[in-house]
Amino acid sequence: MRLLLTGRNGQVGWALERALAPLGEVIATDRSTLDLADADAIRRVVRELKPEVVVNAAAYTAVDRAESEAELALRINATAPGVLAEEAKRLGALLLHYSTDYVFDGIKTTPYSENDAPNPQSVYGESKLAGEKAVRAAGGRHLILRTGWVYGPRGKNFLLTILRLAREREELRVVNDQRAAPTSAVALASATTDILRRHGVTATGLFHVAASGETTWFGFAEAIVARARPALARFPRVVPIASTEYPTPARRPAYSVLDCAKASRALGVRLADWQVGLDEVWQRLPSS
């Protein structure tokens, strides 16, 4: 199987390049070799490489900055996936694309299923929803996996930020009224590989794939600091705060836990509890 992977330097892309390797030839690209803001470049690369599967792990993920860079966010998160989907259709290939829990408004208090109507509250969420629509509109074989609160052992993410702040500060003030399931990029890459191994290019549709369980950013931070405690010179206090005490340009959903039962039934994949995922990533940290 020949796979084209975008976003190799991102959290998910980095994990995917390693996880997908046993499936066949993985041609991994980054911004220097494939600029997703350039539709012509996308068409040229896909036509030259002729992959059987295109795995789009590249995205504009700066949630707050997207509020002032809406055009760029839409170009990368919406236009590019649509072009990839069109080119995959020309080849008879499968496009596997990732989306986000931020397509929901967070009004619910029970997990969101694939049947719940999206209502994004930010430019980032709007751009990712537009990407989903563009992929479906292309009319080819596609697999859209929604996930959320992604972190990993490298890159810029909540885990690494909290570890840095825990070494620098005596107190960490963390939002405690936004709830979801922190999802390891390592676990997501493993699940993606399992899907392709089991179903090849035949799997299609929209699925939620995220860690089991749920917590808040405060709960996630507490779990991180507790694991880091033996290596810390001093143990910082983790203090819960309301979102209103930490205003951001982009609105986040207060509740965005994803119901992943459909993926479990149809694809045979189910991610472990978020704390198990954190333990797995912990073992991969350079300092562990």
C-alpha positions as CSV (number, residue, x, y, z in Angstrom):
1,M,0.0,0.0,0.0
2,R,1.3,3.5,-0.9
3,L,0.3,6.2,1.5
4,L,0.7,9.9,1.2
5,L,0.9,11.6,4.7
6,T,0.7,15.4,5.1
7,G,1.8,17.2,8.2
8,R,4.7,14.9,9.2
9,N,6.1,17.5,11.7
10,G,2.8,17.9,13.6
11,Q,1.9,16.0,16.7
12,V,-0.4,13.5,14.9
13,G,1.7,13.4,11.7
14,W,4.9,12.6,13.6
15,A,3.2,9.7,15.3
16,L,1.5,8.5,12.1
17,E,4.7,8.4,10.1
18,R,6.0,5.8,12.6
19,A,2.7,3.9,13.1
20,L,1.8,3.6,9.4
21,A,5.2,2.3,8.3
22,P,4.3,-1.5,8.6
23,L,1.4,-1.0,6.2
24,G,3.6,-0.1,3.2
25,E,5.4,2.8,1.6
26,V,4.7,6.0,3.6
27,I,5.6,9.2,1.7
28,A,5.5,11.9,4.4
29,T,5.4,15.6,3.6
30,D,5.7,18.8,5.6
31,R,5.2,22.4,4.7
32,S,8.5,22.6,2.8
33,T,7.5,19.8,0.5
34,L,3.8,20.4,0.3
35,D,2.3,23.7,1.1
36,L,-1.4,23.1,1.8
37,A,-2.2,26.8,1.2
38,D,-1.2,26.2,-2.5
39,A,-4.0,24.2,-4.2
40,D,-1.9,23.7,-7.4
41,A,0.9,22.2,-5.4
42,I,-1.5,19.8,-3.8
43,R,-2.8,18.6,-7.2
44,R,0.7,18.3,-8.6
45,V,2.1,16.2,-5.6
46,V,-0.9,13.8,-5.5
47,R,-0.8,13.3,-9.2
48,E,2.9,12.6,-9.2
49,L,2.8,10.2,-6.2
50,K,-0.4,8.4,-7.0
51,P,-1.1,7.1,-3.5
52,E,-3.8,4.5,-2.6
53,V,-4.4,6.3,0.7
54,V,-4.0,10.0,1.5
55,V,-3.8,10.7,5.2
56,N,-4.3,14.4,5.9
57,A,-2.8,15.1,9.3
58,A,-1.9,18.7,8.5
59,A,-4.0,21.5,9.8
60,Y,-4.1,25.1,11.0
61,T,-4.5,24.5,14.8
62,A,-3.8,27.9,16.3
63,V,-7.3,28.2,17.7
64,D,-7.0,31.8,19.0
65,R,-4.8,33.1,16.2
66,A,-7.4,31.8,13.7
67,E,-9.7,34.6,14.9
68,S,-7.5,37.1,13.2
69,E,-6.2,34.8,10.4
70,A,-9.5,33.4,9.2
71,E,-8.6,33.4,5.5
72,L,-5.4,31.3,6.1
73,A,-7.3,28.9,8.5
74,L,-10.0,28.3,5.9
75,R,-7.4,27.8,3.1
76,I,-5.6,25.1,5.1
77,N,-8.5,23.5,7.0
78,A,-11.2,23.7,4.4
79,T,-10.0,24.4,0.9
80,A,-7.0,22.0,1.1
81,P,-8.9,19.0,2.3
82,G,-11.4,19.5,-0.5
83,V,-8.6,19.5,-3.1
84,L,-7.0,16.4,-1.5
85,A,-10.5,14.7,-1.7
86,E,-10.9,15.7,-5.3
87,E,-7.5,14.3,-6.3
88,A,-8.0,11.2,-4.2
89,K,-11.3,10.6,-6.1
90,R,-9.5,11.0,-9.5
91,L,-7.1,8.2,-8.4
92,G,-9.8,6.0,-6.8
93,A,-7.9,6.5,-3.5
94,L,-9.1,6.9,0.1
95,L,-8.8,10.2,1.9
96,L,-8.5,9.9,5.6
97,H,-9.0,13.3,7.2
98,Y,-9.0,14.5,10.9
99,S,-11.5,16.9,12.3
100,T,-12.3,18.3,15.8
101,D,-14.7,18.3,18.7
102,Y,-14.7,22.1,18.3
103,V,-17.3,21.8,15.6
104,F,-19.8,21.6,18.4
105,D,-21.1,24.4,20.6
106,G,-20.7,22.6,24.0
107,I,-24.3,23.2,25.1
108,K,-24.9,19.4,25.7
109,T,-24.0,17.7,28.9
110,T,-23.9,14.2,27.4
111,P,-21.3,13.0,24.8
112,Y,-21.8,14.2,21.2
113,S,-22.5,11.6,18.6
114,E,-22.0,11.9,14.8
115,N,-25.8,12.6,14.5
116,D,-25.6,15.8,16.6
117,A,-25.7,19.0,14.6
118,P,-22.4,20.9,14.5
119,N,-22.5,24.5,15.7
120,P,-18.9,25.8,15.9
121,Q,-18.2,28.9,18.1
122,S,-14.8,29.8,16.7
123,V,-13.2,30.5,13.3
124,Y,-11.1,27.3,13.9
125,G,-14.2,25.2,14.5
126,E,-15.9,26.8,11.4
127,S,-12.9,26.1,9.3
128,K,-12.7,22.4,10.3
129,L,-16.4,22.0,9.7
130,A,-16.0,23.5,6.3
131,G,-13.2,21.0,5.7
132,E,-15.5,18.1,6.5
133,K,-18.1,19.4,4.1
134,A,-15.6,19.9,1.3
135,V,-14.3,16.3,1.7
136,R,-17.9,14.9,1.5
137,A,-18.8,17.2,-1.4
138,A,-15.9,15.8,-3.5
139,G,-17.8,12.5,-3.7
140,G,-14.9,10.1,-3.3
141,R,-14.0,7.5,-0.7
142,H,-13.3,9.3,2.5
143,L,-12.9,8.7,6.2
144,I,-13.3,11.6,8.6
145,L,-12.2,11.1,12.2
146,R,-13.2,13.7,14.7
147,T,-11.1,13.9,17.9
148,G,-10.2,16.4,20.5
149,W,-7.7,17.9,23.0
150,V,-4.8,16.2,21.2
151,Y,-1.4,16.2,22.9
152,G,1.8,14.2,22.5
153,P,5.5,13.9,23.5
154,R,6.6,16.6,21.1
155,G,5.4,19.9,19.5
156,K,3.3,22.5,21.2
157,N,0.6,21.1,23.4
158,F,-1.1,21.4,26.8
159,L,1.0,18.6,28.3
160,L,4.4,20.1,27.5
161,T,3.2,23.6,28.4
162,I,2.1,22.4,31.9
163,L,5.4,20.6,32.4
164,R,7.3,23.7,31.6
165,L,5.2,25.9,33.8
166,A,5.3,23.4,36.7
167,R,9.1,23.9,36.7
168,E,8.8,27.7,36.6
169,R,5.9,28.6,38.8
170,E,4.6,28.0,42.3
171,E,1.0,28.2,41.2
172,L,-0.8,27.1,38.1
173,R,-4.3,28.5,37.4
174,V,-6.2,26.3,35.0
175,V,-9.7,26.4,33.6
176,N,-12.0,24.0,35.2
177,D,-15.3,24.5,33.3
178,Q,-14.4,23.0,29.9
179,R,-14.8,19.3,29.7
180,A,-13.6,16.7,27.1
181,A,-11.3,13.7,26.8
182,P,-7.5,14.5,26.3
183,T,-6.5,12.3,23.4
184,S,-2.9,11.1,22.8
185,A,-1.5,11.6,19.3
186,V,0.2,8.2,19.8
187,A,-3.1,6.5,20.5
188,L,-4.8,8.2,17.6
189,A,-2.1,7.2,15.2
190,S,-2.3,3.6,16.5
191,A,-6.1,3.6,16.0
192,T,-5.7,5.0,12.5
193,T,-3.3,2.2,11.6
194,D,-5.6,-0.4,13.0
195,I,-8.5,1.0,10.9
196,L,-6.4,0.8,7.7
197,R,-5.0,-2.6,8.5
198,R,-8.5,-4.0,9.1
199,H,-10.5,-2.3,6.4
200,G,-7.9,-1.1,3.8
201,V,-9.5,1.5,1.5
202,T,-13.0,0.3,2.1
203,A,-13.8,2.1,5.3
204,T,-15.9,5.3,4.7
205,G,-17.9,7.9,6.6
206,L,-17.7,10.1,9.7
207,F,-16.5,8.7,13.0
208,H,-15.6,10.0,16.5
209,V,-12.3,8.6,17.7
210,A,-11.1,10.0,21.0
211,A,-9.9,8.8,24.4
212,S,-12.5,7.3,26.7
213,G,-13.5,9.1,29.9
214,E,-13.5,12.8,30.5
215,T,-12.0,15.5,32.5
216,T,-11.4,19.3,32.5
217,W,-8.2,21.2,31.7
218,F,-7.7,21.5,35.5
219,G,-8.1,17.8,35.9
220,F,-5.7,17.1,33.1
221,A,-3.2,19.6,34.6
222,E,-3.5,17.9,38.0
223,A,-2.8,14.5,36.4
224,I,0.3,15.9,34.6
225,V,1.8,17.6,37.7
226,A,1.2,14.5,39.8
227,R,3.2,12.4,37.4
228,A,5.9,15.0,37.2
229,R,6.2,15.4,41.0
230,P,9.3,13.2,41.6
231,A,11.3,15.3,39.1
232,L,10.2,18.7,40.4
233,A,12.3,20.8,42.8
234,R,9.1,22.1,44.3
235,F,5.5,21.0,43.8
236,P,3.3,23.8,42.4
237,R,-0.3,24.3,43.4
238,V,-2.9,23.7,40.7
239,V,-5.8,26.1,41.1
240,P,-9.1,25.7,39.3
241,I,-10.5,28.8,37.7
242,A,-13.5,29.7,35.5
243,S,-13.1,30.4,31.8
244,T,-14.1,34.0,32.4
245,E,-10.9,34.4,34.5
246,Y,-8.8,33.3,31.4
247,P,-10.4,35.1,28.5
248,T,-9.2,34.0,25.0
249,P,-10.0,35.4,21.5
250,A,-11.7,32.2,20.5
251,R,-14.7,30.7,22.3
252,R,-14.3,27.0,23.3
253,P,-17.1,24.6,23.9
254,A,-17.8,24.0,27.6
255,Y,-18.5,20.4,26.9
256,S,-17.2,18.5,23.9
257,V,-16.9,14.8,25.0
258,L,-17.3,12.6,22.0
259,D,-19.4,9.4,21.8
260,C,-17.1,6.9,20.1
261,A,-19.5,3.9,20.0
262,K,-20.0,4.1,16.3
263,A,-16.3,3.7,15.6
264,S,-16.1,0.9,18.0
265,R,-19.0,-1.0,16.3
266,A,-18.1,-0.3,12.7
267,L,-14.4,0.0,12.7
268,G,-13.4,-2.1,15.7
269,V,-11.3,0.6,17.4
270,R,-11.8,2.1,20.8
271,L,-9.2,4.2,22.6
272,A,-8.4,3.6,26.3
273,D,-9.2,6.0,29.1
274,W,-7.4,9.3,28.8
275,Q,-5.2,8.6,31.8
276,V,-3.9,5.4,30.2
277,G,-3.1,7.4,27.1
278,L,-1.2,9.9,29.3
279,D,0.8,7.1,30.9
280,E,1.7,5.9,27.4
281,V,2.9,9.3,26.3
282,W,4.7,9.9,29.6
283,Q,7.0,6.9,28.8
284,R,7.9,8.6,25.5
285,L,8.9,12.0,26.9
286,P,12.6,12.7,26.5
287,S,13.1,13.2,30.3
288,S,11.2,10.1,31.3
